[in-house]
Amino acid sequence: MTNIAVAVEKTAEGNDFPEQSPEQAPEHAGEYTRIGEMAREFGVTLRALRFYEDKGLLRPERAGTTRLYSRTDKLRLQHILLGRKIGFSLNDIKEVLDLHEPDGGNVKQLQLVLKKSERQMVRLEKQRTSIDDAINELKTLIGEVSTRLDGASPLRDAG
């Protein structure tokens, strides 16, 4: 807990350990990131970070009311954002993240990622087909409406 408390006491000048010279600062000095820095770094809102925490996707350390995110939290957020980008639900993402074994081969996690990714690929391909069909229908409609407008009499347009 002392590491976290020390990280909270960062000064505005950027000296993580004001009472120590740079040579005396411990190796873990730069390990934690505050919520605002985290939001800026990843282009997300503070609300999103709190939401991900409420859903159990992120687990920042706490020093009073200050949230401190570790390197692990940063990696988890990268995975969350990638999962959202490719269309995974938060439940799917949580299920995958919860299978992570820091010291293991993560075979179960990788198998689950593969299974969910294959399913999502099928969904996205179906969506692409539907979107392509909709685009073709719109092109046809635009052509037909343009042709009708080009042939419309100017007297009707005035009325």
Salt bridges, closest charged atoms under 4 A:
GLU41 OE1 - LYS74 NZ 3.15
GLU53 OE2 - ARG62 NH2 3.14
GLU53 OE1 - ARG67 NE 2.46
ASP92 OD1 - LYS116 NZ 2.88
GLU95 OE1 - LYS116 NZ 3.26
ASP98 OD1 - ARG59 NH2 3.17
ASP98 OD1 - ARG76 NH2 3.94
ASP98 OD2 - LYS94 NZ 2.63
